[in-house]
Amino acid sequence: MMENKYLIAKSCSQAIEMSKSNPDFSYISGGTDLMINKYQKNNISKTLIDLSEITEMKNLQIKEDKVIIACAVSLSELEKNKKINSLFPSLNKAIKSIASPLIRNSATIGGNLLCDNRCMYYNQSEWWREAVGNCLKCEGDICIASGGKRNCFAKMVSDLAAVLISLNALVSVVNNDGEKIIPLEDIYSGDGIYPHSLSAESILKEVVIPKRDSKVFFKKLRERKTLEFTSLTCAISVRDNNIRIVLGGVDPKPVVLDFDKDVTIEEIIVKSSKKCRIVKNDLYSRKYRKKMIGVFIKQGLKKIL
Ligand SMILES: Cc1cc2nc3c(=O)[nH]c(=O)nc-3n(C[C@H](O)[C@H](O)[C@H](O)COP(=O)(O)OP(=O)(O)OC[C@H]3O[C@@H](n4cnc5c(N)ncnc54)[C@H](O)[C@@H]3O)c2cc1C
């Protein structure tokens, strides 16, 4: 039987080398998402490659035209950075709404952007999943939430993804082909089972946020004000003539829509709700979450337009 291994990488290139010789691996940063998935046997990889000691992934740089946040920076560190808070108050609001202070001490930016999609039929113990007949995202053959055989609608729950996409953030990705910078929204596939479109060895190295004049609204729907994942996250930015709506927690990927300012609020709400593939995979009903999309968009646009 293959032994479990825990490897600590000191550079991105070393981590990628380690991944080549240990194909059954997962990267680990703060471990706050990955270790729960391991205990629940939703992640069964034999080797963990630790990215938390990579120095090049711990920098925070504030430049004239952009801010660069390396992906092993913890949510707490970012939360406490006064310069970043004054530049992007909505980012600070989003971070404060994530998990709890203790979890934010370990959780990293990269881990948050790449945490696994969630569904009430999936994020359960192995015993619970088996008792309901297993779902598509684990060992089963149908999606219990929708009854379908083809698609998994486990929802994307990263609150940072929503607010950072509203700020037009880019990410630098390092993999076997080198390093490239892409729009953050491009890393999400829209498939609940394999929610990220990056190759297995890819490392999210940095997030780049352009400094631009924009007003941003952030709001989240959840059952408790702490420790609870999102049932709907809404980030809206207004810049020049553009309104960008980003919705999280209501589709396997962040739902992103851009409008001109002359489009009516009603049209924005109809188009935004239609683009979200909400199924009954959350404690709130599908209908209620759909309705709240309109409520949040109305509140947001009233505040920042
Ligand atoms: C109780 C609880 C409540 C929570 N509530 C919220 C919430 O309200 N909103 C929210 O947004 N999140 C919430 N979270 C999720 C939390 O934000 C994530 O667990 C955390 O951000 C993950 O970061 P991490 O560094 O611990 O990632 P890890 O657990 O180490 O990794 C998560 C995933 O990302 C991969 N990974 C990590 N870093 C990199 C990298 N740099 N490059 C490539 N792959 C990488 C890992 O392989 C793994 O698949 C909650 C978590 C808990 C436990």
The ligand as a Tripos MOL2 file, in Angstrom:
@<TRIPOS>MOLECULE
LIG
   53    58     1     0     0
SMALL
NO_CHARGES

@<TRIPOS>ATOM
      1 C1        -16.3920   26.8720    9.1560 C.3       1 LIG1
      2 C2        -15.9520   27.5220    7.9000 C.ar      1 LIG1
      3 C3        -16.6600   28.5890    7.4070 C.ar      1 LIG1
      4 C4        -16.2720   29.1980    6.2070 C.ar      1 LIG1
      5 N1        -16.9830   30.2720    5.7350 N.ar      1 LIG1
      6 C5        -16.5970   30.8580    4.5820 C.ar      1 LIG1
      7 C6        -17.2780   31.9750    4.0770 C.ar      1 LIG1
      8 O1        -18.2260   32.4720    4.6730 O.2       1 LIG1
      9 N2        -16.8600   32.5100    2.8870 N.ar      1 LIG1
     10 C7        -15.7870   32.0160    2.2040 C.ar      1 LIG1
     11 O2        -15.4220   32.5670    1.1630 O.2       1 LIG1
     12 N3        -15.1210   30.9530    2.6670 N.ar      1 LIG1
     13 C8        -15.4940   30.3740    3.8280 C.ar      1 LIG1
     14 N4        -14.8060   29.3150    4.3020 N.ar      1 LIG1
     15 C9        -13.7600   28.7450    3.4500 C.3       1 LIG1
     16 C10       -12.4330   29.2920    3.8500 C.3       1 LIG1
     17 O3        -12.3390   30.6130    3.4250 O.3       1 LIG1
     18 C11       -11.4400   28.3950    3.1720 C.3       1 LIG1
     19 O4        -11.4290   27.1960    3.9130 O.3       1 LIG1
     20 C12       -10.0570   28.9730    3.1580 C.3       1 LIG1
     21 O5        -10.0110   30.2430    2.6010 O.3       1 LIG1
     22 C13        -9.1480   28.0530    2.3970 C.3       1 LIG1
     23 O6         -7.8450   28.5400    2.4940 O.3       1 LIG1
     24 P1         -6.6900   27.5540    2.9440 P.3       1 LIG1
     25 O7         -5.4270   28.3180    2.7920 O.co2     1 LIG1
     26 O8         -6.9600   26.9700    4.2740 O.co2     1 LIG1
     27 O9         -6.8240   26.4820    1.7900 O.3       1 LIG1
     28 P2         -6.5280   24.9180    1.8290 P.3       1 LIG1
     29 O10        -7.5540   24.2300    2.6370 O.co2     1 LIG1
     30 O11        -5.1070   24.6840    2.1860 O.co2     1 LIG1
     31 O12        -6.7230   24.5970    0.2820 O.3       1 LIG1
     32 C14        -7.9850   24.7170   -0.3290 C.3       1 LIG1
     33 C15        -7.8550   24.2360   -1.7870 C.3       1 LIG1
     34 O13        -7.0570   25.1270   -2.5420 O.3       1 LIG1
     35 C16        -5.8820   24.4810   -3.0630 C.3       1 LIG1
     36 N5         -4.8330   25.4970   -2.9130 N.ar      1 LIG1
     37 C17        -4.5800   26.2470   -1.8150 C.ar      1 LIG1
     38 N6         -3.6890   27.2060   -2.0960 N.ar      1 LIG1
     39 C18        -3.3600   27.0510   -3.4040 C.ar      1 LIG1
     40 C19        -2.5040   27.7430   -4.2990 C.ar      1 LIG1
     41 N7         -1.8170   28.8340   -3.9140 N.pl3     1 LIG1
     42 N8         -2.3930   27.2930   -5.5650 N.ar      1 LIG1
     43 C20        -3.0880   26.2050   -5.9880 C.ar      1 LIG1
     44 N9         -3.9380   25.5160   -5.1900 N.ar      1 LIG1
     45 C21        -4.0670   25.9490   -3.9260 C.ar      1 LIG1
     46 C22        -5.7090   23.2300   -2.2440 C.3       1 LIG1
     47 O14        -5.1100   22.2080   -2.9960 O.3       1 LIG1
     48 C23        -7.1510   22.8840   -1.9110 C.3       1 LIG1
     49 O15        -7.7460   22.1920   -2.9740 O.3       1 LIG1
     50 C24       -15.1500   28.7150    5.5010 C.ar      1 LIG1
     51 C25       -14.4110   27.6370    6.0090 C.ar      1 LIG1
     52 C26       -14.8120   27.0430    7.1910 C.ar      1 LIG1
     53 C27       -14.0150   25.8780    7.7230 C.3       1 LIG1
@<TRIPOS>BOND
     1     1     2 1
     2     2     3 ar
     3     2    52 ar
     4     3     4 ar
     5     4     5 ar
     6     4    50 ar
     7     5     6 ar
     8     6     7 ar
     9     6    13 1
    10     7     8 2
    11     7     9 ar
    12     9    10 ar
    13    10    11 2
    14    10    12 ar
    15    12    13 ar
    16    13    14 ar
    17    14    15 1
    18    14    50 ar
    19    15    16 1
    20    16    17 1
    21    16    18 1
    22    18    19 1
    23    18    20 1
    24    20    21 1
    25    20    22 1
    26    22    23 1
    27    23    24 1
    28    24    25 2
    29    24    26 1
    30    24    27 1
    31    27    28 1
    32    28    29 2
    33    28    30 1
    34    28    31 1
    35    31    32 1
    36    32    33 1
    37    33    34 1
    38    33    48 1
    39    34    35 1
    40    35    36 1
    41    35    46 1
    42    36    37 ar
    43    36    45 ar
    44    37    38 ar
    45    38    39 ar
    46    39    40 ar
    47    39    45 ar
    48    40    41 1
    49    40    42 ar
    50    42    43 ar
    51    43    44 ar
    52    44    45 ar
    53    46    47 1
    54    46    48 1
    55    48    49 1
    56    50    51 ar
    57    51    52 ar
    58    52    53 1
@<TRIPOS>SUBSTRUCTURE
     1 LIG1         1 GROUP 0 **** ****
